């Protein structure tokens, strides 16, 4: 590894495709991703899930990864729809371990926190009083994605026995209620770098059920594939690829593409870029304790969690 590589930073950013999924199925090569504009260079934003929107703003839950902390937290971004400028940022969940992938189910937030050894759902307890924490499973899962289907609850996720497993080994868990999930009889239901790891919530289009996945064959989060669910029971699972998508024609965040969340009038995505910074990385490493002190002193810690 050369000295030049030490000054290389990788960063994700949030993007919006201002069209519905029907247009993307018709013309998948023309995504027209618009990237969020913000001033931050000491962190990145990834894994976007749209919480709500109004006439002026998108309100999006994201992983906010701070370089000097070397871990993620869950934050809510307020983004102007016209300019796509970030106008407000609020910490929602923060913990001692890394949090990412803030999947939303009704009023629950179900983030990835595999280092905790379990999957938890966080439900607001009212006002600014924080969140109630509900354990869904004792398995350490990566990008847990909840689906309510045929009278049951399902969690799709990869496992973390190794880095490659987290990109290639898909497991499913099922339950009759939101909690006490049991492993699928076929686990792992799939081992494939191209189509295993979840990349967003399931969506329906013209009566068919689809699952976005990240293609990690060339590199982590290289591109997106759309899988159609063909069969899902407690004993069987099958799916078929129907579409491949890339951010390659949407610079500058066109080196990776690993979240794809479909909504009525838009698709919320993220993208990756690398760039050379001759100041930030050496400073972060040399003065890490100072950065951590200043950061924890002036940044919002997030809302309380009620066990």
ROKOLNU-154690 format. One record per residue (C-alpha): residue in one letter; z, x, y; residue number from 0. Coordinates in steps of 0.1 Angstrom, whole numbers, plus 5000, padded with zeros to 4 digits. Each point is the difference from the previous one (the first is absolute). Layout:
PT  rest     w     u     v   nr
PT     A     Z     X     Y  NUM
...
//
This chain:
PT  rest     w     u     v   nr
PT     X  5000  5000  5000    0
PT     X  4989  5016  5033    1
PT     X  5020  5001  5032    2
PT     X  4976  4975  5015    3
PT     X  5011  4974  4975    4
PT     X  5035  5002  5013    5
PT     X  4989  4983  5033    6
PT     X  4982  4972  4982    7
PT     X  5016  4965  5003    8
PT     X  4990  4969  4981    9
PT     X  5006  4966  5016   10
PT     X  4994  4963  4992   11
PT     X  4993  4973  5025   12
PT     X  4997  4962  4999   13
PT     X  4966  4983  5003   14
PT     X  4987  4965  5004   15
PT     X  4967  4986  4986   16
PT     X  4994  4970  5024   17
PT     X  4982  4979  4974   18
PT     X  5008  4980  4969   19
PT     X  4997  5011  4964   20
PT     X  4968  4979  4995   21
PT     X  4981  5023  5025   22
PT     X  5013  5030  4982   23
PT     X  4988  4988  4966   24
PT     X  4966  4994  5015   25
PT     X  4998  5033  5018   26
PT     X  5026  5025  4986   27
PT     X  4984  5030  5016   28
PT     X  5006  4988  5035   29
PT     X  5038  4996  5005   30
PT     X  5002  5007  5037   31
PT     X  5036  5012  4999   32
PT     X  5017  5001  5034   33
PT     X  5029  5025  5001   34
PT     X  5033  4995  5018   35
PT     X  5005  5021  5031   36
PT     X  5035  5016  5004   37
PT     X  5016  5031  5016   38
PT     X  5020  5013  4971   39
PT     X  4993  5034  4985   40
PT     X  5033  5006  4982   41
PT     X  4994  4972  4975   42
PT     X  4975  4978  4984   43
PT     X  4997  4963  4990   44
PT     X  4987  4988  4967   45
PT     X  5002  4971  4974   46
PT     X  4994  4971  5024   47
PT     X  5010  4964  4992   48
PT     X  4994  4973  5026   49
PT     X  5032  4981  5007   50
PT     X  4986  4976  5025   51
PT     X  4977  4998  5030   52
PT     X  4994  4980  5031   53
PT     X  4972  4998  5026   54
PT     X  5008  5034  5015   55
PT     X  5017  5021  4973   56
PT     X  5001  5011  4964   57
PT     X  5035  5005  4986   58
PT     X  4997  5024  4971   59
PT     X  5025  5016  4977   60
PT     X  4993  5036  4991   61
PT     X  5013  5032  4985   62
PT     X  5010  5021  5030   63
PT     X  5001  5036  4987   64
PT     X  5018  5025  5023   65
PT     X  4990  5036  4993   66
PT     X  5033  5016  5009   67
PT     X  5019  4975  4977   68
PT     X  4976  5004  4971   69
PT     X  5004  4964  4990   70
PT     X  4988  4965  5010   71
PT     X  5016  4970  5014   72
PT     X  4988  4964  5005   73
PT     X  4990  4991  5036   74
PT     X  4984  4971  5017   75
PT     X  4971  5008  5023   76
PT     X  4988  4977  5028   77
PT     X  4963  5006  5006   78
PT     X  4979  4986  5027   79
PT     X  4970  4981  4984   80
PT     X  4975  5009  5028   81
PT     X  5007  5037  5005   82
PT     X  5017  5007  4967   83
PT     X  5026  5019  5019   84
PT     X  5035  5003  4986   85
PT     X  5023  4983  5025   86
PT     X  5033  4999  4981   87
PT     X  5017  5015  4970   88
PT     X  5032  4989  4983   89
PT     X  5018  5014  4970   90
PT     X  5006  4973  4974   91
PT     X  5013  5018  4969   92
PT     X  5014  5035  4998   93
PT     X  5017  5016  4970   94
PT     X  5011  5035  4988   95
PT     X  4969  5001  4977   96
PT     X  4963  4995  5008   97
PT     X  4988  4965  5006   98
PT     X  4963  4990  5002   99
PT     X  4976  4972  4991  100
PT     X  5018  4970  5016  101
PT     X  4986  4972  4978  102
PT     X  5007  4966  5015  103
PT     X  5008  4969  4979  104
PT     X  5010  4969  5021  105
PT     X  5029  5013  5020  106
PT     X  5008  5029  4977  107
PT     X  4990  5036  5005  108
PT     X  4995  5019  4967  109
PT     X  4995  5037  5009  110
PT     X  4993  5029  4977  111
PT     X  5032  5021  4996  112
PT     X  4995  5015  4966  113
PT     X  5025  5028  5007  114
PT     X  5027  4974  4999  115
PT     X  4991  4993  4963  116
PT     X  4995  4963  5006  117
PT     X  4979  4974  5019  118
PT     X  5018  4979  5027  119
PT     X  4990  4970  5020  120
PT     X  5015  4998  5036  121
PT     X  5005  4965  5015  122
PT     X  5011  4995  5036  123
PT     X  5035  4985  5002  124
PT     X  4994  4985  5035  125
PT     X  4996  5013  5036  126
PT     X  5007  5037  5003  127
PT     X  5026  5001  4972  128
PT     X  4977  5020  4976  129
PT     X  4987  4994  4965  130
PT     X  5014  4989  4967  131
PT     X  4990  5023  4971  132
PT     X  4989  4985  4967  133
PT     X  4993  5022  4970  134
PT     X  4968  4989  4982  135
PT     X  4998  5027  4972  136
PT     X  5018  5032  4990  137
PT     X  4966  5018  4996  138
PT     X  4990  5027  5025  139
PT     X  4966  4986  5011  140
PT     X  4973  5012  5023  141
PT     X  4983  4975  5024  142
PT     X  5015  4969  4983  143
PT     X  4977  4970  5007  144
PT     X  5013  4965  4993  145
PT     X  4978  4972  4988  146
PT     X  5010  4963  4994  147
PT     X  4976  4988  4973  148
PT     X  5000  4973  4973  149
PT     X  5036  4991  5005  150
PT     X  5013  5035  4998  151
PT     X  5007  5030  5022  152
PT     X  4983  5033  4993  153
PT     X  5005  5035  5014  154
PT     X  4971  5024  4997  155
PT     X  5008  5037  5007  156
PT     X  4996  5035  4988  157
PT     X  5028  5022  4986  158
PT     X  5011  5034  5011  159
PT     X  5006  5022  4969  160
PT     X  4976  5024  5017  161
PT     X  4978  5000  5031  162
PT     X  4969  4992  4979  163
PT     X  5018  4971  4984  164
PT     X  5007  4985  5034  165
PT     X  4963  4999  5006  166
PT     X  4987  4991  4965  167
PT     X  5026  4981  4979  168
PT     X  5001  4963  5008  169
PT     X  5029  4979  4987  170
PT     X  5008  4962  5004  171
PT     X  5033  4982  5000  172
PT     X  5005  4963  4998  173
PT     X  5028  4974  5006  174
PT     X  5005  4963  5003  175
PT     X  5019  5005  5033  176
PT     X  5001  5026  5028  177
PT     X  5022  5025  4981  178
PT     X  5007  5012  4965  179
PT     X  4965  5012  4994  180
PT     X  4991  5011  4964  181
PT     X  4973  5026  4990  182
PT     X  4966  4987  4989  183
PT     X  4993  5004  4962  184
PT     X  4970  5022  5007  185
PT     X  5016  5024  5024  186
PT     X  4985  5021  5012  187
PT     X  4972  4975  5002  188
PT     X  4976  5026  5014  189
PT     X  4997  5038  5005  190
PT     X  4973  5007  5024  191
PT     X  4999  5021  5032  192
PT     X  4973  4978  5015  193
PT     X  5015  4965  4996  194
PT     X  5037  5000  4992  195
PT     X  5021  5004  5032  196
PT     X  5004  4969  5022  197
PT     X  4986  5001  5035  198
PT     X  5012  4967  5015  199
PT     X  5007  4964  4991  200
PT     X  4979  4979  4976  201
PT     X  4976  4976  5017  202
PT     X  4979  4970  4990  203
PT     X  4963  4996  5009  204
PT     X  4979  4970  4989  205
PT     X  5025  4992  4972  206
PT     X  5002  5035  4986  207
PT     X  5030  5023  5001  208
PT     X  4996  5036  5012  209
PT     X  5022  5031  5000  210
PT     X  4993  5029  5024  211
PT     X  5006  5034  4985  212
PT     X  4998  5036  5013  213
PT     X  4975  5024  4984  214
PT     X  5018  5033  4995  215
PT     X  4975  5018  4978  216
PT     X  4987  5024  5027  217
PT     X  5033  5001  5019  218
PT     X  5031  4979  5008  219
PT     X  4989  4968  5018  220
PT     X  4964  5010  5002  221
PT     X  4985  4965  5001  222
PT     X  5005  4963  4991  223
PT     X  4987  4980  4970  224
PT     X  5003  4963  4996  225
PT     X  5008  4987  4965  226
PT     X  4996  4964  4988  227
PT     X  5029  4988  4978  228
PT     X  4985  4985  4969  229
PT     X  5031  4993  4978  230
PT     X  5037  5003  5007  231
PT     X  5027  4988  4976  232
PT     X  5032  5016  4987  233
PT     X  4980  5015  4971  234
PT     X  4966  5008  5015  235
PT     X  4984  5013  5032  236
PT     X  4964  5007  5009  237
PT     X  4981  5007  5032  238
PT     X  4965  5010  5011  239
PT     X  4988  5020  5029  240
PT     X  4978  4981  5025  241
PT     X  4999  5021  5031  242
PT     X  5005  5036  5013  243
PT     X  5009  5006  5037  244
PT     X  5002  5032  5021  245
PT     X  5011  5008  5035  246
PT     X  4975  5029  5001  247
PT     X  4979  4984  5028  248
PT     X  5031  4992  5022  249
PT     X  5011  5033  5016  250
PT     X  5024  5016  5008  251
PT     X  5022  4986  4972  252
PT     X  4973  5002  4974  253
PT     X  5014  5025  4975  254
PT     X  5021  4975  4980  255
PT     X  5005  4962  4997  256
PT     X  5029  4986  4980  257
PT     X  5011  4966  5013  258
PT     X  4978  4969  5002  259
PT     X  5018  4967  5009  260
PT     X  4978  4969  5004  261
PT     X  5009  4971  5024  262
PT     X  4981  4970  5012  263
PT     X  4982  5016  5030  264
PT     X  5005  5038  4994  265
PT     X  5008  5027  4976  266
PT     X  5028  5025  5008  267
PT     X  4994  5035  4986  268
PT     X  5010  5036  5005  269
PT     X  4981  5033  5002  270
PT     X  5007  5037  4997  271
PT     X  4989  5031  5020  272
PT     X  5010  5037  5002  273
PT     X  5000  5021  5031  274
PT     X  5013  5033  5012  275
PT     X  5031  5001  5022  276
PT     X  5010  5034  5014  277
PT     X  5033  4988  5012  278
PT     X  5015  4971  4981  279
PT     X  5003  5013  4964  280
PT     X  5016  5034  5008  281
PT     X  5024  4983  5025  282
PT     X  5010  4973  4975  283
PT     X  5008  5026  4973  284
PT     X  5017  5025  5023  285
PT     X  5022  4975  5019  286
PT     X  5003  4973  4973  287
PT     X  5038  4995  5006  288
PT     X  4995  4996  5037  289
PT     X  4972  4975  4995  290
PT     X  5022  4980  4976  291
PT     X  5029  5000  5024  292
PT     X  4979  4988  5029  293
PT     X  4981  4975  4978  294
PT     X  5031  4984  4986  295
PT     X  5017  5000  5034  296
PT     X  4973  4981  5018  297
PT     X  4981  4980  4973  298
PT     X  5011  4965  4988  299
PT     X  5016  5003  4966  300
PT     X  4988  4966  4988  301
PT     X  5018  4968  4990  302
PT     X  5030  4999  4978  303
PT     X  4996  4993  4963  304
PT     X  5025  4976  4983  305
PT     X  5005  5009  4963  306
//
